[in-house]
Amino acid sequence: MTRKQGDLETPSLSTMVGPVPAILEEFLASLEQAPSVGSGGAEFLKALAQPPGDEPADLNRTLTVVRDAASAAVETAGPRYFGYIPGAAS
């Protein structure tokens, strides 16, 4: 793609995804010890329900919000989760 004078400067892909692998690796490594019960309180959930702003957000701040939300959710990927399977008892 050819850039023209006046085009906005865009960050490179490595700049945009730079912190993602480390945060993802940390999250995946924590699954084995993660509680299966969600820990998000009412105030935390209210904060998550807010619509995003009109301006671009800082990637690290956005990743922190996503990480915090994932940490507060009911964790079904770890070994401590026992799902309820409906049906008649035998």
URWO-V326839 format. One record per pair of residues at least 4 apart in sequence whose C-alpha atoms are under 6 Angstrom apart, sorted by the first residue. I is the first residue (numbers start at 1). GAP is how many residues later the second one is. If there is no record, write none. Layout:
# URWO-V326839
i = {I;I}
gap = {GAP;GAP}
This chain:
# URWO-V326839
i = {14;21;31;32;36;36;36;36;37;38;38;38;39;40;40;63;76}
gap = {4;4;47;46;38;39;44;45;37;34;35;36;33;4;32;4;5}
